[in-house]
Amino acid sequence: MSRYLVHPGGQIKGRFPVPGDKSISHRAIILGALAEGVTEIEGLLEGADVLATIAAFRAMGVGIEGPDNGHLRIQGVGLHGLRAPAAPLDCGNSGTAMRLLAGVLAGQAFPSTLIGDASLQRRPMGRVLNPLRAMGAEITAREGRAPLHIHGEPLHGINYALPVASAQVKSAVLLAGLYADGQTCVTEPAPTRDHSERMLQGFGYQVERQGPRACLRSGGQLRGQSLQVPGDISSAAFFLLGASIAPGSDLTLEGVGINPTRTGIIEILTRMGARIDLTALREVGGEPVADIRVRYAPLQGVVIPPRLVPLAIDEFPALFIAAACAKGQTVVTGAEELRVKESDRIAVMASGLRAMGVTVEERADGAVIHGSPLLGGRINSHGDHRIAMAFAMAALVARSDIEILDCANVATSFPNFPVLAHQSGLLLAVVGA
């Protein structure tokens, strides 16, 4: 089991891109597989999560070449061209793959089963199963968790109000809507990432968007595209953190996606006093992109507005470290969704910070973090890739070494993180395998 040993000190400097956006990579593969004609993708994330989605569509008869240095070529089979897989489809550690595939498979004329690793099979799937069942899908699960046994049934469109903001559930329902009779609409209680809506339209499928509501009708067709995946702001977040907290740091991250449904991390860090500048603004594959420069600045604790939580939900491990390094206290509320990620991120981050001498008041939907000097110590990441990377960056200002356990899953989203982090100035070594 791999672990990180990170020595204290260092600065984050340089100029480089971060890996392709994981959320967009998943969606590009799914829509490319369901499109008519060829889809060419550049900048694809070659992490384990995305590779699981590729393997699933290959198992259903889709011709896919690559990935090769971020390039993928998909020979789409059309909305009704998938074939029954010969074995369960293994989503690995990817909740995105499982939830989005459930939406696609709910509309197929064949039975299928979705499985995952031990961590994924502990994660609740009820939020996506409920609306799919309301559309007519027959899905059996173990207490709302994987394995998911999906039996293809005729679907009907629904008007679904999400009880909790979730881009994955929204996307799964819209994907099922491609196969449902009539119109399918999803209304969300707060903004979430809109990559699915943007990409569906990019593939030529009409999506009507009005405020928090997105609707589509079945009967359309997806057309193969050439597209570029922007850099992943969720991966950039760890370097934004590191450069913000380590004196003397000056870093530019190239070609990062700045979709307004994903930039909560930038707004929150800026509220805390971070020096972040966006330059070379442009559009790539229908998504806004920029180069992001970040330089060291003293941080101040803040009360994080609940409206920003969905816009930074995957970046909270990095934000917890920023809060620990800030002067004063930082208050997080409305973030109960963090408890059902790859780990219970509130509990695991609180435990790790306490082990480093930080006072954390854990709450059901968040925490109060009191900024203080960081000690070193041993941190159990509980196999959560984002927690491992966040605590690695904490070593920049720690008083002694930080040992981070169970880091293998970093490969799900950021396979070259140890190399890139070390090259930029973090004193990190990977130990074990």
N, C-alpha and C positions, 0 to 999 in steps of 0.2 A: 504494500500500500504506500503510494508516494506521499511524501511530506515535504514541506518547505522549511528551510532554515534561513532566516533573514537577519542579517546583522544590522545594528542601529546605525543611523547616519546616512549620508548621501544626499544628492540633489537629483531632481528630474529635469533633464534637458534634452534638446534635440528637436527633430522635425521628422515625422513619419506618419503613415496611415495606420488605422486600426482595422481589424478584420471586418468583413462584410456583415451587414445587419442580419442577425439570426431570424428575427420575425419576418423580414422581407424575403430572406432566402427560402424559408419554409413555404411561404405563399407563392413564390415564383415557381417552385417545383410543382406544387399542387395544380395551379392554374395552367402551367405549361403542359402537364400530363393530360389535363382535361380539355385542352384546346385542339382545334383542327390545325394541322400543319406543324412546322418546326418552331421551337422556342430556343433562342440562344441567350445564355445568361453569363455575364461577366461579373467578377467580384464576389462570387458566391462564398459564403462561409463554409469552410471544409471542417466543421466541428462534428463531433459524434452525433449530436441531436439532428443536424441537417442530413447527415449520412443515413440516419434511420429512416427519414422521410423518403430519400432516394431509394433505399432498399425496398420500402413498402410498395412503391409504384412499380419498381422492376418486377416484384413478385406478382403484380396484377397485370403484367404484360406490356408495360410501357417501355419503349426503347430509349435508353439513356446512355449517353457517352460522357465519360468523365466522372467526377470532377478532375480537372487538370489545371492546376495553378489558378483556381477560381473560375475556370470556364466549364460550363455544362451545356450539353446539347440534348434537347428532349424532342423526340418524335411523338407529338401528341396523338392520342387515340380518340379524342372527342368526348363529350359528356357521357356517352353511353357505350364507350369502347373498352372499359375496364373488364378484366377477367377475374374469376374467382381465384383467390390465392390458395395454394396447396397446403399452407400451414398458417398458424397464427402470425400476425404482423407484429414484429417486435419494435416498440417505440423507444426502447432503451430508457434513458432518463428524461425524455422530452414530453412534458405536459402539453406543449404546443402541438406536437405531432399527434398525440393521442386525441386531443379535443377536436382539432381540425379534421383529422381523418374520420372521426366519428360522424361529423357532419356530412362528409362525402359518402361514407359507406352506408349511412342511413337511407340513402336514395338508390342503392344498387339492387339489382335483381338477384343477388346471391348472398349467402350468409358469410360472415367474416368474424374474426376474433382479434382484438387488440390486446397485447400484453406489454409489459415493461419490466424494468429492473425493480429490485425490492423497494427502492425509494419511491418510484413512480406509482407502484401498486399500493402504496399507503396514502396517496394523495386523493382527496375527494373529487369525484366526477359528477356528483349529483346535479350541479349547476348546469352542465351541458346535457345530461341525460333527460332532465325534466322537459325542456322545450322540444327536444327531438322526439320524445315520446308523445308530446302534445301534438306533434305533426303527423303522428301515426307510426313512428318507428317502433319496432319491437326490439328492445335492448335489455339483456339481463346482466346483472353485475353482482359482485359480492359486497353487500352493504354499501352500495354506491361507489365501489372502487373496482379497479381492473383486477382480473381480465374482464373486458367488455365483449359480450357475445351479441352481435348485431345481425338481425335477420331483415333482409331487404323487403320493404313493404311500400305500397303506394303512399306517397306523402301528400299532405294538403298544406297550403300556406296558412300562416298564423300571424297575428299581431302580438308580438311578445315584448313585454316591458321587463328589462333586466332588473332583478331585485338588487343586484350588486354590480357595479361597473366592472366589466370584464371584456377585453377585446377578444379573447379566445372564445368565449361563449357566443358573443356577437358574430364572430366569423364563422363558427360552426353552424349557427342557425342560417346565416346567409348562404353558406355553401349547400346546406340541405335544401334551401329554397330554390336552388338551381333545378332541383328534381321535383319540387312540390307543385301540386295543382294550384293555380292562381297566384296571388301575391303574398309575399312574405315580408313582414316589417319587423324591425327591432328598434326599440327605444331604450336609450341608456340614461341612467340617473346622473351621470357625470361623464365628461369627455374621456374616451380611451383612444388608443392608437387606431388610426383609420387606414392602415396599410391595405386591408382587404378591399375596402370600398374603392380606394384609389387604383389598386391593381386590377380589380374586376373591370373598371372603366377603361384602363389601359389595354386590356385584352378584348375590348370591344363589347363588353356586356353592360347594358344600361343599369345604373343604380341611381335611384332618386334619393337625394339627401336634403333634409329640411331640419335644421337645428339638431336635436339629439336623435332624430329618426332617420333610419336608412331602410329603403324598400327596393325589392326587385321582383320580377315576374319570371316564371319558368318559360321555356320555349325559345330562349335566345341561344347564341353560339359564342364560344370563346375562340379567338383567332391567335395563332402563334405570334410571338413577338421577339424582338431583340431588346434586352434590357440590362442595365447596369445596377448592381446592388450597392448602395452607399455604405460608408463605414458605420459601424454600430455604436450609437451613443451610449448604450449600456456597457460596452467594453471600454469606450473612451472614458467613462465615469471614473474608473480607478486611476487613470493618469491625471484627470482633472483634480481628483482628490490629492494625489501625491504631490503635484506641482503647487497646489494651494497651501499645503501644510509644511513643506520643506523649504527653509530659507535658502535663497539663491536660485531657486528653480525658475526655469523659463522654457516652456514647451509649446510646440505647435503640432496639432493633430490635423492631418489633411483629409479632406473629403468625407467629413462626418455628416450623417443625416441629422437634420434639425427640424424634422416634422414637428409642428406645434403641439401635437398630442404626445410628444416624447421629451420635451425640453424642460420638464420640471426640475431636473438636476441642475441645469444652468441657472434657472431663476432662483432656486433655493440657495445655491452656493453664492450667487451674487448678493442675495439678501444678507448672507453671513459676512460679506465683505470681500469675497474672492475677486481677483482681477482677471476677468474673462472677456476676450474680444473675439467677435466673429468677423472673418474677412472672406473675400472671394466667394460671396454668396452666388449660388447658381442652382439649377434644377437638373437632377439626374434621375432618369427613369420615372418621372412624375413626382419625385420627392425633392424637397428643398435640402440643399447641401451647403456646407461652409467649411472653411479651415478655422479651427478653434485654437487661439493662443491663450495660454494661462500662465500667470506668474505668481510667485509667492506673495501672499498678503496675510496679515493677522486676521483670524476669523472671530466672529462674535456670535454667541448663542442667539437663537431666534425661536419664535413660535411659528411652526410651519403651518400655513393655512391648509385645512383639509382639502380644499379644491385642488391643491397641487399634488396631493398624494397619488391619484391615478396617473398623473403625468410623469411620475418618477418612481413607480412602484418597484421596478427591478433594481433601482439604484440606491435603495435605502441602506443596504450594508455599507456602501461607501459613505452615505450621509451620516450614519451612526458614528463612523470614525471621524468625520469632519466635526461632528458635534462634540466628541470627546476632546478634540484638539482646540476647540473654540473657548473663548473667555465667557464665563457665565453658563447659563443652562439653555438647552434646546428642548422644546416640547413637541412631541409627535403624537397626533391624535388622528382618528379616522383611518387607521392603517391595519385593521384586523385581517385584511387579505394577506398580510405578510406571514400570518401563522399557518397558511396552507400552501406555501411555496415548496421548493425542494427540501426545505427544513422549516421549522417554526422560527422564522428569521428574527422575530422579536426576542424570543427566549434565548436563542443561540448567540445573537449579538450581545444581549445583556450579560449572559454568562461569560463570554469572552472578554468583554470590557471590564467586568468586575475582576477577572483574573489579572488584568493589567492595572488595577488600582483605581478604576473609574467608578464613581457612584452613579448607579442607574436605578431609577424607580420604574419598574415594569408595570404596564397597564394592559388591560384586555385588548385595547385597540392602538397601542403605541407605547411610548416611554418618555420619561424625563431624564435627560442625560446631562450630567454636571461636568463641564470641562475641567480637566486636570492633567498634570503630567502623566505620560504613559510609561508604565514599567514594561519589562519584557515578560516572558512566560510561555507556557504551552497552551495552545488554542486548539480545540476540537472543532473542525469545520462541519462535522456531521455530513460529510460528502457533498456539501453545498458549494458549488463553484464560486458564486459571488461572495460568499463569506470568506473563503480562502483568499481570494484576491484582495478583498478589502483589508484584512488583517495583515497581509503582506505589505501593503502600502503604509500601514501604521508604524512599521519598523523605522521609517524615515525619521521619526521623532521620538522613538522609544529609548529608554535608558539602557536596555540590554537586549540580547537576542530574543527573537520571537520564533518559536517552533510551531508550525501549523500542521495538524494531522489531517489525513484523509483528503488529499488534494487531487486525486486522479480525475475527478469529474470536471476540473477546469477545462479539460479537453472538449467538453460538450459545447462550450461557447467561445473559447479563446485558446486554441491549441498552442500557440506560440507565446503565450503570456510570459512564462519564465524567461525566455530569451529576450523578448522586447523589453521587459521590465529591467533585466540586468543591463542591457545595452544603454538604457536611458538613465541609469544611475542607481537603481535599487540593488542593494547588496544581497541578492537572493541566490540560493543554491537549492536544487532539487535533490532530495535524498530518498533512496529506495525506488521501488518500481511497482 
